């Protein structure tokens, strides 16, 4: 199974592809998609959508995993993240890729064993789980963590059925 995890954002978005074979998984690709903050909103979203569409074409994931919308004090931030999530969902849906969503605490629990893990703890756990020499940057680690969470969740569902 190949999973594309996305950490959505309108200026920086993480994208990470991992693949599983039995109980083992490996890193296929990760990147931080950088969008020029000076662009108008519609152009930012188009840039993000096109970048994610290309990643899907290049790496052919079976599923796209995203973090659910979370509470944030700034409603403007929530709206922008929602728009970025919509770009990811549309890019996947357009290419026939299923989309799954996980709450932030479940992702942290699944990857680190602690639903309140810090960004640094998550980066280190992603590094360990994927056997990387260095920890990926925060956006990449977040995207890879969502993909790892899906693998852990999918494996549990397969075992329990």
NUMARPA-218214 format. One line per field, with one value per residue: x, y, z of N, C-alpha, C, O in turn; residue number from 1. Coordinates in steps of 0.05 Angstrom, whole numbers. Last residue first. Layout:
nu	[X/...]
nv	[Y/...]
nw	[Z/...]
cau	[X/...]
cav	[Y/...]
caw	[Z/...]
cu	[X/...]
cv	[Y/...]
cw	[Z/...]
ou	[X/...]
ov	[Y/...]
ow	[Z/...]
nr	[NUM/...]
***
This chain:
nu	[-210/-165/-126/-146/-145/-90/-73/-98/-70/-17/-26/-43/4/37/11/20/76/87/68/104/153/146/143/193/242/263/322/369/367/309/270/218/219/256/230/183/205/225/177/151/183/175/121/100/41/-7/-13/38/58/74/34/-15/-16/-16/-65/-100/-96/-117/-159/-156/-185/-176/-194/-176/-167/-181/-165/-200/-185/-135/-150/-189/-157/-122/-159/-179/-135/-134/-181/-168/-128/-159/-194/-158/-139/-185/-193/-149/-148/-171/-185/-175/-193/-152/-98/-102/-80/-100/-80/-45/-4/34/75/60/7/15/48/12/-26/6/15/-38/-53/-16/-31/-84/-75/-49/-88/-126/-96/-39/28/62/79/89/95/127/122/170/168/186/180/183/203/170/152/130/95/76/98/81/107/94/103/84/84/67/66/65/20/-25/-25/-31/5/-11/12/-2/16/10/17]
nv	[-153/-137/-130/-86/-46/-44/-24/25/50/50/80/128/143/152/198/233/235/260/312/324/323/366/408/402/362/296/279/236/183/142/102/112/115/158/202/202/215/267/295/289/320/370/379/337/298/282/228/185/150/170/153/153/202/237/222/234/290/306/256/241/219/198/189/153/176/195/245/277/266/293/346/353/348/392/434/428/443/498/514/502/539/586/579/579/632/660/647/632/589/528/459/427/381/322/309/258/215/183/121/100/143/156/192/228/242/264/307/337/352/385/427/444/462/504/539/550/577/622/643/659/699/726/720/725/676/623/561/500/438/396/324/256/187/137/102/41/-11/-76/-117/-114/-57/10/74/145/211/275/345/406/473/541/572/543/474/406/353/290/227/176/108/44/-23]
nw	[226/254/216/188/227/236/186/187/228/208/160/182/209/165/144/185/185/136/150/192/165/130/168/197/161/188/222/189/170/181/192/202/257/267/242/272/322/311/299/349/381/357/367/422/439/459/453/446/410/361/324/350/376/331/308/349/352/300/267/197/136/68/2/-57/-123/-173/-187/-159/-107/-103/-112/-72/-25/-32/-31/21/50/38/63/116/124/121/165/207/203/216/269/317/352/327/321/257/208/205/161/110/60/2/-28/-63/-105/-151/-161/-202/-190/-139/-153/-184/-147/-114/-151/-161/-109/-102/-144/-129/-81/-101/-133/-95/-65/-101/-74/-32/-16/-58/-28/-27/-1/19/11/2/-16/9/66/84/129/147/151/84/63/46/35/34/19/38/42/72/52/63/50/63/80/104/99/74/52/11/12/-15/0]
cau	[-232/-190/-122/-142/-171/-107/-63/-105/-99/-23/-16/-61/-21/43/13/-8/62/94/56/75/148/150/121/167/232/253/293/362/390/322/298/225/201/261/258/182/192/243/199/139/180/202/130/109/70/1/-31/30/47/92/62/-8/-17/6/-40/-98/-87/-89/-156/-151/-178/-182/-185/-192/-153/-193/-149/-199/-211/-137/-129/-196/-180/-112/-142/-197/-145/-112/-178/-191/-121/-137/-205/-174/-120/-172/-211/-152/-158/-150/-192/-173/-192/-178/-106/-101/-87/-90/-98/-71/-13/10/79/87/14/-3/58/36/-35/-5/37/-21/-68/-17/-3/-78/-90/-36/-63/-133/-106/-67/8/53/59/96/78/129/112/154/177/174/185/185/199/193/145/152/98/74/99/83/97/107/93/101/74/83/50/81/47/-25/-20/-39/2/-8/3/7/0/24/0]
cav	[-162/-140/-151/-111/-54/-52/-50/6/47/37/52/113/139/130/173/227/225/232/297/323/304/339/403/400/387/314/284/260/193/164/96/109/96/130/194/197/189/246/293/277/291/358/377/362/301/311/246/207/139/173/155/131/178/238/220/206/273/310/278/233/240/192/208/156/168/170/222/279/257/264/334/355/330/365/430/424/416/480/517/489/511/581/581/555/609/664/635/650/615/547/485/429/409/336/315/286/218/208/136/87/132/139/170/217/230/241/287/325/335/359/412/434/441/481/528/537/551/605/633/640/674/727/714/750/689/651/578/528/454/418/351/277/215/139/128/57/11/-57/-101/-130/-84/-12/49/121/186/253/322/382/448/517/582/559/501/428/373/318/244/204/129/70/0]
caw	[209/269/236/174/215/258/196/166/230/233/159/166/224/183/128/178/208/139/128/197/187/120/149/210/171/167/223/203/184/167/191/174/244/276/235/243/318/319/280/324/387/357/339/410/431/463/439/463/435/384/316/333/392/351/293/340/375/308/286/225/154/96/22/-33/-98/-163/-197/-188/-117/-100/-128/-100/-30/-31/-54/-2/52/29/34/103/124/101/137/202/199/190/249/294/361/328/333/286/216/207/188/119/88/12/-11/-61/-79/-152/-141/-201/-216/-143/-135/-197/-169/-104/-139/-183/-123/-84/-142/-155/-81/-81/-146/-116/-53/-92/-94/-45/0/-55/-45/-19/-23/28/4/17/-23/-20/54/76/111/142/175/108/53/65/24/45/9/42/27/72/55/64/44/38/87/87/120/68/74/10/23/-17/0]
cu	[-228/-213/-149/-140/-168/-134/-81/-97/-108/-53/-22/-52/-41/18/18/-8/33/80/62/60/118/144/122/145/203/244/285/331/385/346/314/255/208/245/263/209/189/231/218/161/169/200/157/117/76/30/-26/13/37/83/81/22/-7/7/-16/-72/-84/-80/-126/-149/-175/-172/-194/-178/-172/-180/-158/-184/-211/-163/-130/-175/-188/-134/-131/-181/-163/-120/-156/-189/-143/-129/-183/-185/-136/-154/-200/-169/-164/-162/-167/-181/-192/-173/-133/-108/-82/-99/-84/-91/-40/3/56/89/41/3/41/48/-10/-14/28/2/-51/-30/-2/-50/-85/-49/-48/-109/-112/-76/-20/32/48/73/85/113/112/147/160/185/173/193/202/185/170/141/120/76/99/84/100/93/109/88/94/69/69/63/67/1/-20/-32/-5/-13/8/-5/14/6/18]
cv	[-191/-151/-157/-135/-81/-61/-61/-22/25/32/37/84/122/123/149/201/217/220/267/307/301/318/375/394/384/341/302/264/218/173/117/105/91/110/165/188/182/218/270/274/277/328/363/357/328/316/275/227/160/159/155/130/154/212/219/202/244/292/281/258/230/215/199/175/173/159/195/256/257/253/304/341/330/344/402/420/409/451/499/491/495/552/575/555/584/641/638/637/634/574/503/457/410/365/330/288/247/210/162/103/118/126/151/192/216/227/261/303/322/341/385/417/428/457/503/524/536/577/615/628/652/699/719/745/715/666/607/545/483/435/371/304/233/167/126/83/28/-35/-79/-111/-102/-39/27/96/163/227/299/360/424/493/559/572/517/456/399/334/273/218/156/92/25]
cw	[200/252/249/193/202/247/218/175/211/236/185/164/208/200/146/162/202/163/130/175/192/140/137/190/181/178/200/203/200/183/175/170/215/260/242/233/288/315/286/303/362/363/338/381/418/455/442/447/454/409/340/327/375/367/312/325/367/331/294/243/183/114/49/-14/-75/-139/-186/-201/-148/-113/-127/-117/-59/-37/-55/-28/28/30/23/73/111/101/117/174/193/183/221/273/338/336/333/296/247/214/187/149/96/41/-3/-46/-82/-125/-138/-184/-215/-169/-137/-179/-182/-126/-129/-172/-145/-98/-125/-154/-107/-81/-126/-129/-74/-83/-83/-66/-12/-39/-38/-39/-13/3/18/8/-2/-28/24/64/107/124/171/132/78/50/45/34/22/33/30/56/54/68/43/31/61/98/106/94/67/34/19/-8/0]
ou	[-244/-235/-154/-150/-186/-145/-87/-112/-125/-61/-31/-68/-53/12/6/-26/23/73/44/42/108/131/102/128/189/238/299/317/396/347/330/265/205/255/274/212/193/244/226/163/178/215/162/121/59/42/-38/23/29/99/102/35/9/29/2/-59/-66/-58/-112/-138/-190/-153/-218/-154/-183/-181/-143/-189/-222/-162/-127/-182/-193/-129/-131/-189/-161/-112/-159/-195/-138/-125/-188/-185/-128/-153/-205/-160/-182/-184/-145/-183/-206/-152/-138/-122/-62/-123/-59/-115/-55/3/58/104/44/4/52/57/-12/-10/41/9/-50/-20/10/-46/-83/-35/-36/-108/-104/-65/-25/19/27/51/87/116/98/165/138/207/153/211/222/163/189/124/127/62/119/72/120/71/134/65/118/44/87/45/84/5/-15/-33/13/-33/28/-29/38/-16/38]
ov	[-202/-156/-181/-156/-97/-81/-85/-42/9/10/14/65/104/100/128/184/197/196/251/292/279/298/361/376/364/343/322/252/222/171/110/104/69/89/150/169/159/199/256/253/254/312/346/335/339/335/292/239/153/155/142/109/138/202/202/181/231/281/261/278/212/228/193/178/195/135/176/249/238/234/290/327/308/325/389/403/388/436/487/471/475/541/560/535/569/632/622/619/651/580/494/475/395/373/347/271/259/207/163/101/124/102/131/173/194/202/239/283/299/316/364/396/404/435/483/502/511/557/596/604/629/679/718/764/725/667/614/543/489/444/366/306/227/171/115/86/28/-39/-65/-91/-104/-42/27/97/163/222/303/357/423/493/557/581/506/460/413/330/280/220/159/95/26]
ow	[186/263/255/188/203/255/218/172/218/246/185/165/218/204/142/166/211/162/126/181/197/134/135/196/174/202/194/187/221/208/158/147/204/251/226/217/281/307/268/289/357/351/321/373/405/464/428/428/477/428/340/325/385/372/310/327/378/330/296/234/191/107/53/-13/-72/-133/-188/-224/-160/-128/-147/-136/-71/-52/-76/-44/17/12/2/58/97/79/98/160/175/161/204/259/340/329/339/280/260/224/170/160/90/47/-1/-50/-100/-122/-124/-190/-226/-170/-138/-189/-190/-124/-133/-184/-147/-97/-132/-164/-106/-81/-135/-134/-71/-91/-59/-76/-4/-49/-15/-63/6/-11/28/-1/10/-45/14/53/122/107/190/134/92/29/60/24/22/39/26/58/36/86/26/9/40/122/96/108/55/37/24/-18/14]
nr	[161/160/159/158/157/156/155/154/153/152/151/150/149/148/147/146/145/144/143/142/141/140/139/138/137/136/135/134/133/132/131/130/129/128/127/126/125/124/123/122/121/120/119/118/117/116/115/114/113/112/111/110/109/108/107/106/105/104/103/102/101/100/99/98/97/96/95/94/93/92/91/90/89/88/87/86/85/84/83/82/81/80/79/78/77/76/75/74/73/72/71/70/69/68/67/66/65/64/63/62/61/60/59/58/57/56/55/54/53/52/51/50/49/48/47/46/45/44/43/42/41/40/39/38/37/36/35/34/33/32/31/30/29/28/27/26/25/24/23/22/21/20/19/18/17/16/15/14/13/12/11/10/9/8/7/6/5/4/3/2/1]
***
